[in-house]
């Protein structure tokens, strides 16, 4: 297999044979590479998908089943991929050094043009690169902090660590405006229900990734996924906003991202009848992608689909038609087709039949190559070694940012801050056996009880001065009943929503209530400082809690 430098020299040589016929102003690096590509190579650049394996050259039966070859390197080479996306479930993300070695191996296998290697590192509930990489609390927590500089720092630190592992494209930030508390797929991934705040933080995080760390950002999910009660992974959401509502509510974060120079915008698999009455999802809608995003908003960067494996984009058309229809709509980059060989053949066949032209393919490849050039990917790949990931400086930034996000919503019992010498029990929803309950208990110097057995929790609560109950009612289970039972003990009960702040609407009788928007360890440390009176709560609700508290509500108190 050719090395990266040899492959690039070959492409440059091919381009050099035709550049003499081009105007001098057109002979850019992008033009030279594009001129030397065959049609199959161009079509390969349109696709980003996952490969199975923790290193580039170890066989996996999943690669054989899906792609007809054994190793990640062989998948990249055979399909001449433009990009690869990493997930824990594909064994791509285990630890920083493994990720860096995988990136180096895949780049060595890429024929001609380096890969855009990507992952969904939004933080909070969508975190792909594990600790010791620096962890932040996610979008809605940053909305509670109200600080664009913190959004920038989050993007900058995250981008630097991604780049150190060889990841050059982040599928973040989430630019959706979460105006529907019942939204099952966005929720705390959104910065806010307020379009202005969401726009300011979206733009700042884009700049953090791109200017601060030289990593491509992607604002998602256009034209706006914030007002739905349907998960597009499993169904087809319909957004009923009028065009005027879309302009007022959904558009501002995308306009701000475009003004900030965002490298990519990800489409949503949603139907918005006011923007396109055809019933096609936005990903396949020319009025939305070309008319609205390209035309009205003036966006000139890369447009990428959300995952083409999702049910919402597959309901109306077959898998062989979706890639072609997305390109006809104006999309450039095709993410995770369920059948990559079929998808590539479909695009090639569409060019052969005249349904798509090679000039149309060139438009998208040129945008993708321009993005790669901007991020230094049209030069020979320089191996990475994960240096700096999870550094002490990065961890300090994450803790400082998170300390500004904890929101005290109700303190009617005057329980907070907790006085000295109290015995504290921490229980409730737990992200893992050693997760947030244990992390908070350790930070408080209290006892952790990881169980959903009400009798055990009530018995332990009666022997402690105060019980901290962590809730995530998205997972339902026994949490509501357990809170109600704890309230009958006569002992002080403190409830903390560690995901959606809306939990309080289902918990009558709770008199002390906080929200962290995140169950990460860094959030639990910030929460402990607030509970103990070490730092005051600084967060303000970035969304309203329906019928109870308005946007912007948040208590605070003085600390020593």
N, C-alpha and C positions, 0 to 999 in steps of 0.2 A: 504494500500500500504506500502511495506517495506521501511524503511528509508535507506538513502545512506549507513550508516555504517553497518547496518545489511546485506544489499545486498552484500556489498564487502566481509564481513566475510563469507557469504555463498559461494561466488565464490572461496575465498581462501581455504575454507574447501574442496570443490569439487576438487580443484587443488591438495590439500595436499594428497588426496587418491592415486594420481598417481605419485607424484614426486619421491617416493622411487624407481620407476622403471627407472627414468631418470638419466643420468650421472650427477654428482654433478655440473659440470660446466654449465649444461643446466637449472638448477632449478632456473631461474631468475624470478622476479615478472611477466614479460611478459609470460614466459612459464607456470607459475602456473595459471594465469588467462586464457590463451588460452586452457590449458588442461581441465579446468572445464566448457568450453562453449559447448553448443549444436550447431548443424549446423544452425538452425534458428537464434540463438544468434550471431553466426559469420557473417551470411549474414546481419543481422541488422547493425553490425558495419561498413559495407561497405557504408552505405547510410547516406547522409547529406541532409536534406530538411528543408523547412520552415513550421511553424505552425502559426495559426491565433490566436491572443489574446495578450493583454497587460499584463496579468498575467497567471500563469500556470493553474489555475483552473476555469476560466470563460468560459462558452460554446460559441462557434461560429458556425454559420450555415456553414461556409466555411470548417471547420474541418470535420463536419458531411458529407458534399458533397464529399470531397476529400478522407477522411480516414475512414469514417464510425464510428467515435467517436466524442465527442463534445469538449473536452478541449485540450489545448496543452499538458498537463501532460498525458492525455490518449493516444495521438498520440505517444509520446515518449515511453510509456510503451508497447503499443500494438505492435509497429513495432521494438522495441528494438534498437532504432536508435543509430548509432555511433556519429551523430552530428546534430546540428540544425543551420540554417543560419538565421540571423535577417535582416529584411527590415522595412522601415517606413510603406509600404503599407500593411504589415501583422499586423500592430499595435505593432510590437516588439520594436520599437525605438521611444520613446516619450521624455523621459528625463532621466538623469542618474540614479536616484533612482528607477524609474519604471523598467529600463533595469536590474539593479542589482537584484531587487526583482524577476523579471521573470527568470533570470539566476538561482537564488537560488531555485526557485520552480521547474524548469525543471530538475535541477540536482538531486533534491530529488525524482523525478519521474523516473529517469533513472535506469533500472534494471541491476545491476551488475557492470557496468563500467561507470564512469562519461563521460558526453558528451564532444565532442569538439564543443564549441559554437563559431560561426564565423560570420564575416560580411565583406563587401567590403569597407574598410576604406582606399582608396588610397589617399583621399583628392582631392581638386579641383572639377572637374566635377563628380567624383564618391566619394561622401561623404555620409555615411549612419548615423553615430552617430551625432546628431545635437548639436548645441550650447545649453548649456554652455560648452560642450566638446570643447577642443582647436581645432581650424581650421587652416590648412596649405593650401598653394596654389596649391599643386599638382606636378606631376612629371616634366613637361616641365619647370615650374618655377624653380625647383631645378636644372634642366639642365642649365638654364640661370645663376644661381648663381655659378655653377662650383665648388661647395665645398662639397667634400665627407663627411666632418664633419657635414654639415647641413643635409645631407641625413640621417646620423646616428641619429642626434638629433630628426629629424622628426619621425623616426621609434621608437626611445626610448620613446618620449613623447606620441605618439599615442598608442604604446603598453601598456604603464603604465595605460593610461586611459581606454583602452579596458579591461585590466585585472581587473581594479577596478570595472568595470561593469559586470564582470563574462565572458567576451569574451576572449577566449584563442587562437583563430586562426584568423589571418588577411589574407584576399585574396589580398595581396599586397606584394611586389611592382610589377608594370607593367614593365616587362623586354623586351618589344618589342622595336625595333629600327625603329622609324617612318620615313621612307625614302620616303613616298608617301604623298604629301601635301593634296591629295584628300581623304585620309583615313577617313571614316565616323565614325569609331568605336574606334580608338585608339587616334590619334591626340595628344592633350596635356596631355593625360595619360602617354605617353612615356617620358622618360627623354630627349631623343635627337635622331637625325639622325646619330650621330657619335657612332659607336659601342664601342669605347674605353671609351667615357664619360658615355654612358649608362651602360656599365659593371661596371665601378667604383662606380657609384651611386647606382646601383642595389645591389652590394655586401655590400656597407655601410649601406643601409637601412635594408637589411636582418639582419645584425649584430645589428642594433639599436633595431629592434623588438625582436630578439631572445636572444642576450647577454645582451642588455640593459634593457629589459622588461619582459623576460620569456614568450613571446607570439610567437606562430608559424607564420612564414612568408610563403608566397607562391609566387614564381616567375611565371609570366604568360605572354604570352600564347604560350606554346611550340608547334611547333618549331620556332615560330615567326610570329606575326600578323601585322607587321609594314608596309608591302607593299601591300596593297589591297585597292580597291575602293568599296568593297562590305562589308556590315555589316553582320556578321555571325549570328546575331539575326534573320535576315529576309531572308538571302540567303546564298549560299555556296561559299565562296571566293576561288579562285585559285591563288596560289603564284607561279610565273614563275621563281623564282630564280634558277640558276643552283646549283649543289651541292657545287661548289667552292664559289659561291656568298653566299650561306647559311653559309658556314664556316667563311667567312670574315665578313658578315653583321649581321646575325641573331644569330649565336651561341655564340659570346663572352659574352653577359650578362648572359646567362644560365650557361656557364662555370664558370663565376665569382660567381654566386649564389651558385653553387655546391661547389666551393672551400670555400665559406663562411659558408658552413654547412646548407644550407636552408632546412627546415623541409619538404616542399612540393613544387611540381612544377605542375602547372595547364596546361592541354593540350588545344590546340586550335581546333576548328571545321573548319579546313581549309584543302584544298587539295594542296599538294606540289608534283607535278609529278616527280621532280628530286629525291625526297626522297622515294616516293612510287608511282609507275605508275598505281596502281589499281583503282584510283579514290575515294578511301575511305578517309574520313576526318581523320586527324591525331589522333584524339581521339580513332578511331577504327582501327588504323594501327599498326600491330605488327612490321613491319620494322622500323617505326618511334619511337614507344613507347619502345619496347624491344630492337630492333636492335640499334637504334641511342641513345636514352636517357639512357637506362640501359647499353648497350654495349659500344658504342663509347665514350660517355661522362662519363660513370662509375657511374651514379647516383644510390644511394641505398635507398633514402628516399621515402616518399609517393608521388605517382602520382595521381592527382585528375582530373576528367573531368571538363571542363567548364559546365555551366548549360545544362542539358539534355533536357530542354524545348526549346532550341534554334533551329530555323529552319534548320540550317546548318547540324546538326547531325541527323535530323529526315527525311531528304529527300530520302535517299537511302534505309533505313531499317525501319521496324516498331518499335514502342516503346517497344514491348516485346523482340526484338532482340538486341537493342542497349546496354543495360547493360551487356548482355552476351558477345557480341562482344568486348566491352570495356575491360572486364576482360580478355578475350582471347588475346587481344592486349598487356596487361601488366599493365593496370590501376589498382589502388587500391581502390580509393574512388570515389563514384558515387554521383554527385551533382545534386539535384533537378530534379529527374525523373518526367515527366508529370503525370504519374500514379504510385504512390509508391506501392500500393498492387500488381499491375501487374508486376512491375519491380522485386520485391522480389520473387514473385512466379516464374518468368522466371529464375532467378538465381538458385533457389532451384530445379526447374525442369531440368535445365541443368546439375546439379550435379547428380540428379537421373538417367538421361539418359546416363551419362558418357561423355557428351560434355565438362563439367568442372569436375575436381576432387576436392574432399575436401582438398587435399593437396594444390591445387592451391588457394583455398579460404584462407587456413591457411597462405600462403605466404603474402597475402595482409593484413589480420587481424593482423599478427605479426608486419608488418610495422606500421599499425595504432596504435596498442597498444604501440609500441616502442616510437612513437611520443608522445603519451599521457603520458607515463612514464617520458619522457624527460621534459615534461611541468608540472609534478606533478599531473597528473590525474589518477594515479593508487593507490591513497590514498584517504581516505574519503574527500569529498568536504568540503572546508571551506567557509562559507557564506561570501559574499562581500557586501559592503555598499556604493560604489561609492565615497569614500573619495578621495579627490585630483583631481577630474575631473574638468578641467577648472580653475586650481589654478593660482594665480598671476604669479608664477614662470614659469609655462607652457606657459601662454600667452606672457610673455616677450620673451621666446625662439622663439615662432612662429613669433612675430613681428620682431625680429632681423634677423631670417632666411629670412623672406619675404622682408625685406629692401634690401637684397642683390640680388633680382631677377628682379626688374623693369628694362626694357631695353628701352633705348632711341635709336630709329632707324633713325629718320630723324628730323632735326631741321633747315631746310634750311631758314626758315623765321626768325631765331634768336629769336623766341618767348620765349624760355625757358632759365633759369627759369623765372617764372612770376614775374614781378616787384611788389612792394607794391602798395596798393591802387586800384588795378584793380577789376572791378566788373566781376564776373565769372558766366556763365550759364553752368550747367551740364545737358546733355540730352542724348538720344540714347537708345540703348538696355538695358533693365532692367530685372534683374533676378526675381524680385517680386515688389509689390507695395511699399515696404519699403526696396528695395534691393540696388544694387550697385550705381545707380544714386544718390539716397538720401544719401548713405553712403559717397560717394566721395564729394558731395556738402557740407555735414556737416563738413568733414575734411578740406575742402578748405575755409569754410566760405562763400560759394557761394549759388546760387539759383538752386534748382532742378526742372526740368520740365519732368514729366513722361507722354509722349504722343507720338503717331506716326502720329499725324496730322501735315503735313508740314507747313501749314499756321501759326499754333500756335508757332512752333519752330522758324520759320523765324522771326516772329514778336518779339519774346523774344530775339533772337540773336541780332537784331538791337539795342536793348536797353542795351546791355552789352558790356564790353570792349573785352571779349574773350569768345568763346564757346568751351567747352570740349564735344566732341561727342564720346560716347562709342559704339563700334561695336562688334557684334558677327554674322558674315555673315553666319554661319551655319544655323541661323534661318531666313536668307534672309529678307522677309518682305519689308519694305520701306527704309531700312537703306542706301543702295547705292544711291538711288534717293535723300534722305535727305542730305547726305554729299555733293552731287553735288550742291544742291540748296543752302546750307550754304556757299559754296565757292563763290557764286555769290553776297553775301551780301557786300563784301568788308571788312568785319570784320575778325579779326584773328580767325582761326579755328584750333583746336588741336584734333587729332583723336587718340583714344586709343583702341587697340584690346584687349578685355577682355577674349578672348578664344584663337583661333588660330592666330598666328602672321602673317599668310599668307593673311589676309584681305587686306593689302595694294595693292596686285596685282589687286584688283577689284576697287580701289579707285584712279583713276588718278587725278592729281592736288593737292593732299594732300601734304603739305610741312612740317608739324609737326606731327610726328607719333611715338607712343610708344606702347609697348606690356607688358601686365601683366600676360598673360597665365591663368588668373583666375579672377573671379568676386566676390570672397569672401570679406568680410569686412576687413580682415587683409591685403589683396592686395590693396584695395582702400585706406587704411591709408598709406601704403607704397608709393603708387602712389602720393597721396597728398603731401607727404614730398618732393618727387622729383620735382613736379610741382612748389612748393613754394620755392625751393632752400634750404630746410632744410637739405636734404641729397642729394648727387650726385647719378645719375643712375649708378648702378654697373653691371647690367646684360649684358651678351653677348648672341647673338642669338645661341640657341642650335640646330637650324635647319637653312637651307638656305631659303630665300624668293625668289622663282624662278624668275630669270631674273632681280632681283633688288639688293639683298644684300646677301653676302656669310655667311655661318656658321662662327660664331665668331665675327660678326660685332656688335658694340655697342658704342654709344657715351657717353662721360661723361664730366663733367665740375666741376670747383671748387665751393665750397660753403663756406659761412662765418664760 
